[in-house]
Amino acid sequence: MYFHMQDGNLKYSLYAVLVHSGWSTHSGHYYCFVRTATDMWHVLDDSRVLNVYVLSNAFFVVVFALL
């Protein structure tokens, strides 16, 4: 998943997705997907870092970087 969004003269590039898995904000687990400079995606989950190719169908917060 890689795209640019344009809003006027600003460009945004998706580089991370934060995921919460659980019933509420008071319980559950957080992990994130991060895109590298070479456009590869990794999932960071506690002490594990794994390569991923497809993002799962989950609720998430999208984090953009202003270019």
LUMGUVO-821648 format. One record per atom (N, C-alpha, C, O): residue number from 0; residue in one letter; chain; atom name; z, y, x. Coordinates in Angstrom, 2 decimals, padded with zeros to 5 digits. Each point is the difference from the previous one (the first is absolute). Example, Ala and Ser with C-alpha at 12.3 -4.5 7.8 and 13.67 -1.06 7.14 Angstrom:
BEGIN
REC,0,a,A,N,007.80,-005.69,013.19
REC,0,a,A,CA,000.00,001.19,-000.89
REC,0,a,A,C,000.00,001.20,000.90
REC,0,a,A,O,000.66,-000.02,001.04
REC,1,s,A,N,-001.38,001.07,-001.39
REC,1,s,A,CA,000.06,001.19,000.82
REC,1,s,A,C,000.73,001.09,-000.77
REC,1,s,A,O,000.17,001.11,000.51
//
This chain:
BEGIN
REC,0,m,A,N,000.00,-001.17,000.85
REC,0,m,A,CA,000.00,001.17,-000.85
REC,0,m,A,C,000.00,001.23,000.89
REC,0,m,A,O,000.96,000.25,000.73
REC,1,y,A,N,-002.02,000.50,-000.78
REC,1,y,A,CA,-000.09,001.20,000.82
REC,1,y,A,C,-000.90,000.99,-000.72
REC,1,y,A,O,-001.13,-000.34,-000.35
REC,2,f,A,N,001.59,001.52,000.14
REC,2,f,A,CA,-000.82,001.00,-000.66
REC,2,f,A,C,000.48,001.39,000.35
REC,2,f,A,O,001.12,000.18,000.47
REC,3,h,A,N,-001.96,000.78,-000.71
REC,3,h,A,CA,000.36,001.40,000.15
REC,3,h,A,C,-000.10,000.67,-001.36
REC,3,h,A,O,-000.92,-000.29,-000.77
REC,4,m,A,N,001.84,001.16,000.47
REC,4,m,A,CA,-000.06,000.80,-001.22
REC,4,m,A,C,-000.15,001.45,000.43
REC,4,m,A,O,000.64,000.44,000.96
REC,5,q,A,N,-001.47,000.28,-001.65
REC,5,q,A,CA,-000.18,001.41,000.33
REC,5,q,A,C,000.49,000.86,-001.16
REC,5,q,A,O,-000.32,-000.26,-001.16
REC,6,d,A,N,001.09,001.27,001.48
REC,6,d,A,CA,000.52,000.96,-000.96
REC,6,d,A,C,-000.30,001.37,000.58
REC,6,d,A,O,000.79,000.53,000.79
REC,7,g,A,N,-001.92,000.06,-001.17
REC,7,g,A,CA,-000.41,001.26,000.60
REC,7,g,A,C,-000.41,-000.24,001.44
REC,7,g,A,O,-000.91,-000.79,000.24
REC,8,n,A,N,001.57,001.43,000.70
REC,8,n,A,CA,-000.31,-000.16,001.42
REC,8,n,A,C,000.93,-001.00,000.70
REC,8,n,A,O,-000.11,-000.18,001.22
REC,9,l,A,N,001.02,-000.46,-001.97
REC,9,l,A,CA,000.96,-000.92,000.61
REC,9,l,A,C,-000.51,-001.42,-000.08
REC,9,l,A,O,-000.61,-000.40,-000.99
REC,10,k,A,N,000.86,-000.39,002.04
REC,10,k,A,CA,-000.33,-001.42,000.03
REC,10,k,A,C,001.29,-000.79,000.13
REC,10,k,A,O,000.90,000.37,000.75
REC,11,y,A,N,-000.82,-001.47,-001.48
REC,11,y,A,CA,001.16,-000.88,000.06
REC,11,y,A,C,-000.46,-001.40,000.36
REC,11,y,A,O,-001.06,-000.44,-000.43
REC,12,s,A,N,001.86,-000.25,001.22
REC,12,s,A,CA,-000.32,-001.37,000.40
REC,12,s,A,C,001.22,-000.88,-000.27
REC,12,s,A,O,001.09,000.29,000.49
REC,13,l,A,N,-001.27,-001.35,-001.25
REC,13,l,A,CA,001.10,-000.92,-000.29
REC,13,l,A,C,000.38,-000.76,001.26
REC,13,l,A,O,-000.85,-000.62,000.63
REC,14,y,A,N,002.14,000.66,-000.26
REC,14,y,A,CA,000.43,-000.73,001.19
REC,14,y,A,C,001.21,-000.88,-000.24
REC,14,y,A,O,000.36,-000.78,000.88
REC,15,a,A,N,000.30,000.87,-002.03
REC,15,a,A,CA,001.16,-000.84,-000.27
REC,15,a,A,C,000.22,-000.15,-001.49
REC,15,a,A,O,-000.30,000.90,-000.78
REC,16,v,A,N,000.84,-002.06,000.40
REC,16,v,A,CA,000.37,-000.27,-001.39
REC,16,v,A,C,001.39,-000.60,000.02
REC,16,v,A,O,000.23,-001.02,000.65
REC,17,l,A,N,000.70,001.65,-001.36
REC,17,l,A,CA,001.38,-000.48,-000.11
REC,17,l,A,C,000.12,-000.80,-001.29
REC,17,l,A,O,-000.39,000.47,-001.06
REC,18,v,A,N,000.93,-001.69,001.15
REC,18,v,A,CA,000.09,-000.90,-001.16
REC,18,v,A,C,001.46,-000.35,-000.26
REC,18,v,A,O,000.76,-000.29,000.93
REC,19,h,A,N,-000.37,000.33,-002.20
REC,19,h,A,CA,001.33,-000.47,-000.42
REC,19,h,A,C,-000.19,-001.24,-000.85
REC,19,h,A,O,-000.78,000.00,-000.94
REC,20,s,A,N,001.50,-001.05,001.28
REC,20,s,A,CA,-000.03,-001.23,-000.76
REC,20,s,A,C,001.40,-000.26,-000.53
REC,20,s,A,O,000.92,-000.23,000.79
REC,21,g,A,N,-000.73,000.27,-002.10
REC,21,g,A,CA,001.32,-000.21,-000.58
REC,21,g,A,C,000.09,000.62,-001.38
REC,21,g,A,O,-000.95,000.59,-000.49
REC,22,w,A,N,002.12,-000.74,-000.13
REC,22,w,A,CA,000.18,000.45,-001.37
REC,22,w,A,C,000.37,001.47,-000.12
REC,22,w,A,O,-000.29,000.61,-001.02
REC,23,s,A,N,000.91,-000.03,002.03
REC,23,s,A,CA,000.40,001.40,-000.08
REC,23,s,A,C,000.06,000.58,001.42
REC,23,s,A,O,-000.16,-000.72,000.98
REC,24,t,A,N,000.40,002.02,-000.90
REC,24,t,A,CA,000.14,000.64,001.30
REC,24,t,A,C,001.31,-000.40,000.69
REC,24,t,A,O,000.16,000.21,001.20
REC,25,h,A,N,000.77,-000.78,-001.97
REC,25,h,A,CA,001.29,-000.43,000.55
REC,25,h,A,C,-000.03,-001.42,000.53
REC,25,h,A,O,000.94,-000.43,000.68
REC,26,s,A,N,-001.99,-000.31,-000.99
REC,26,s,A,CA,-000.13,-001.36,000.52
REC,26,s,A,C,-001.46,-000.29,000.27
REC,26,s,A,O,-000.89,000.58,-000.63
REC,27,g,A,N,000.64,-001.45,001.55
REC,27,g,A,CA,-001.37,-000.34,000.33
REC,27,g,A,C,-000.24,000.16,001.49
REC,27,g,A,O,000.93,000.02,000.81
REC,28,h,A,N,-002.20,000.09,-000.48
REC,28,h,A,CA,-000.39,000.01,001.41
REC,28,h,A,C,-001.15,000.99,000.20
REC,28,h,A,O,-000.92,000.05,-000.82
REC,29,y,A,N,000.97,000.71,001.89
REC,29,y,A,CA,-001.08,000.92,000.36
REC,29,y,A,C,-000.75,-000.55,001.21
REC,29,y,A,O,000.61,-000.54,000.92
REC,30,y,A,N,-001.92,000.70,-000.92
REC,30,y,A,CA,-000.83,-000.31,001.16
REC,30,y,A,C,-001.20,000.93,-000.03
REC,30,y,A,O,-000.21,000.69,-001.00
REC,31,c,A,N,-000.56,-000.65,002.05
REC,31,c,A,CA,-001.12,000.94,000.00
REC,31,c,A,C,-001.24,-000.59,000.66
REC,31,c,A,O,000.07,-000.91,000.82
REC,32,f,A,N,-001.21,001.46,-001.21
REC,32,f,A,CA,-001.29,-000.28,000.61
REC,32,f,A,C,-000.38,001.22,000.82
REC,32,f,A,O,000.15,001.13,-000.47
REC,33,v,A,N,-000.63,-001.33,001.70
REC,33,v,A,CA,-000.35,001.10,000.89
REC,33,v,A,C,-001.39,-000.26,000.58
REC,33,v,A,O,-000.30,-001.12,000.44
REC,34,r,A,N,-000.54,002.15,-000.43
REC,34,r,A,CA,-001.34,-000.10,000.59
REC,34,r,A,C,000.04,000.52,001.42
REC,34,r,A,O,000.57,001.06,000.26
REC,35,t,A,N,-001.15,-001.81,000.66
REC,35,t,A,CA,-000.02,000.40,001.41
REC,35,t,A,C,-001.18,000.94,000.26
REC,35,t,A,O,-000.83,000.23,-000.89
REC,36,a,A,N,000.75,000.30,002.09
REC,36,a,A,CA,-001.10,000.89,000.39
REC,36,a,A,C,-001.34,-000.73,-000.01
REC,36,a,A,O,-001.05,000.63,-000.08
REC,37,t,A,N,001.09,-001.97,000.18
REC,37,t,A,CA,-001.24,-000.80,-000.01
REC,37,t,A,C,-000.30,-000.54,-001.40
REC,37,t,A,O,-000.79,-000.93,-000.15
REC,38,d,A,N,001.43,001.52,-000.88
REC,38,d,A,CA,-000.21,-000.34,-001.41
REC,38,d,A,C,000.42,-001.42,-000.37
REC,38,d,A,O,-000.53,-000.57,-000.96
REC,39,m,A,N,001.46,000.00,001.69
REC,39,m,A,CA,000.57,-001.29,-000.39
REC,39,m,A,C,001.30,000.28,-000.76
REC,39,m,A,O,000.74,000.93,000.33
REC,40,w,A,N,-000.46,-001.76,-001.36
REC,40,w,A,CA,001.23,000.15,-000.77
REC,40,w,A,C,001.02,-001.05,000.41
REC,40,w,A,O,-000.35,-001.15,000.26
REC,41,h,A,N,001.63,001.57,-000.21
REC,41,h,A,CA,001.10,-000.89,000.32
REC,41,h,A,C,001.09,000.20,-001.05
REC,41,h,A,O,000.17,001.09,-000.54
REC,42,v,A,N,000.55,-002.16,000.25
REC,42,v,A,CA,001.17,000.12,-000.87
REC,42,v,A,C,001.23,-000.06,000.90
REC,42,v,A,O,000.13,-000.90,000.84
REC,43,l,A,N,000.78,001.86,-001.02
REC,43,l,A,CA,001.26,000.06,000.75
REC,43,l,A,C,001.11,-000.37,-000.97
REC,43,l,A,O,000.28,000.73,-000.95
REC,44,d,A,N,000.35,-001.87,001.20
REC,44,d,A,CA,000.99,-000.55,-000.91
REC,44,d,A,C,001.20,-000.46,000.82
REC,44,d,A,O,-000.02,-001.09,000.58
REC,45,d,A,N,001.05,001.90,-000.53
REC,45,d,A,CA,001.19,-000.26,000.82
REC,45,d,A,C,-000.42,-000.22,001.46
REC,45,d,A,O,-000.47,000.94,000.64
REC,46,s,A,N,000.64,-002.12,-000.11
REC,46,s,A,CA,-000.33,-000.23,001.40
REC,46,s,A,C,-001.39,-000.61,000.19
REC,46,s,A,O,-000.37,-000.36,001.12
REC,47,r,A,N,-000.41,000.24,-002.20
REC,47,r,A,CA,-001.34,-000.59,000.09
REC,47,r,A,C,-001.08,001.06,-000.08
REC,47,r,A,O,000.12,000.97,-000.76
REC,48,v,A,N,-001.17,-001.15,001.54
REC,48,v,A,CA,-001.21,000.83,-000.08
REC,48,v,A,C,-001.17,-000.97,-000.10
REC,48,v,A,O,-000.22,-000.82,000.89
REC,49,l,A,N,-000.54,000.92,-002.00
REC,49,l,A,CA,-001.10,-000.92,-000.24
REC,49,l,A,C,-001.29,000.76,-000.27
REC,49,l,A,O,000.03,001.09,-000.57
REC,50,n,A,N,-001.16,-001.65,000.98
REC,50,n,A,CA,-001.30,000.57,-000.36
REC,50,n,A,C,-000.28,-000.31,-001.47
REC,50,n,A,O,000.31,-001.10,-000.47
REC,51,v,A,N,-000.88,002.04,-000.24
REC,51,v,A,CA,-000.39,-000.24,-001.40
REC,51,v,A,C,-001.41,000.51,-000.22
REC,51,v,A,O,-000.48,000.88,000.71
REC,52,y,A,N,-000.19,-001.46,-001.70
REC,52,y,A,CA,-001.37,000.39,-000.31
REC,52,y,A,C,-000.15,000.54,-001.40
REC,52,y,A,O,-000.94,000.74,-000.28
REC,53,v,A,N,001.85,-001.10,-000.63
REC,53,v,A,CA,-000.05,000.47,-001.39
REC,53,v,A,C,001.40,000.43,-000.40
REC,53,v,A,O,000.97,-000.72,000.24
REC,54,l,A,N,-000.86,001.91,-000.84
REC,54,l,A,CA,001.30,000.45,-000.49
REC,54,l,A,C,000.35,-000.72,-001.28
REC,54,l,A,O,-000.87,-000.25,-000.84
REC,55,s,A,N,002.14,-000.10,000.67
REC,55,s,A,CA,000.43,-000.72,-001.20
REC,55,s,A,C,000.05,000.95,-001.19
REC,55,s,A,O,000.04,001.22,000.17
REC,56,n,A,N,-000.03,-001.77,-001.36
REC,56,n,A,CA,000.09,000.77,-001.23
REC,56,n,A,C,001.47,000.29,-000.27
REC,56,n,A,O,000.71,-000.85,-000.55
REC,57,a,A,N,-000.24,002.03,000.93
REC,57,a,A,CA,001.40,000.36,-000.13
REC,57,a,A,C,000.12,001.49,-000.21
REC,57,a,A,O,-000.96,000.75,000.21
REC,58,f,A,N,002.14,-000.30,-000.62
REC,58,f,A,CA,000.26,001.43,-000.09
REC,58,f,A,C,000.15,000.54,001.42
REC,58,f,A,O,000.59,-000.66,000.85
REC,59,f,A,N,-001.10,001.85,-000.59
REC,59,f,A,CA,000.07,000.52,001.35
REC,59,f,A,C,-000.05,001.52,000.00
REC,59,f,A,O,-000.39,000.63,-000.98
REC,60,v,A,N,000.81,-000.07,002.10
REC,60,v,A,CA,-000.09,001.43,000.27
REC,60,v,A,C,-001.06,000.16,001.08
REC,60,v,A,O,000.08,-000.64,001.05
REC,61,v,A,N,-001.07,001.49,-001.28
REC,61,v,A,CA,-001.08,000.20,000.94
REC,61,v,A,C,000.33,001.19,000.90
REC,61,v,A,O,000.37,001.06,-000.50
REC,62,v,A,N,-000.50,-001.24,001.83
REC,62,v,A,CA,000.34,001.04,000.97
REC,62,v,A,C,-001.28,000.43,000.70
REC,62,v,A,O,-000.72,-000.83,000.56
REC,63,f,A,N,000.41,002.14,-000.58
REC,63,f,A,CA,-001.22,000.52,000.59
REC,63,f,A,C,000.33,000.87,001.20
REC,63,f,A,O,001.09,000.56,000.10
REC,64,a,A,N,-002.05,-000.47,000.81
REC,64,a,A,CA,000.11,000.91,001.14
REC,64,a,A,C,-001.05,001.08,-000.17
REC,64,a,A,O,-001.16,-000.32,-000.27
REC,65,l,A,N,001.53,001.57,000.42
REC,65,l,A,CA,-000.93,001.11,-000.07
REC,65,l,A,C,-000.80,000.03,001.29
REC,65,l,A,O,000.57,000.06,001.09
REC,66,l,A,N,-001.90,-000.09,-001.21
REC,66,l,A,CA,-000.87,-000.01,001.19
REC,66,l,A,C,-000.51,001.38,000.33
REC,66,l,A,O,-000.74,000.16,000.97
//
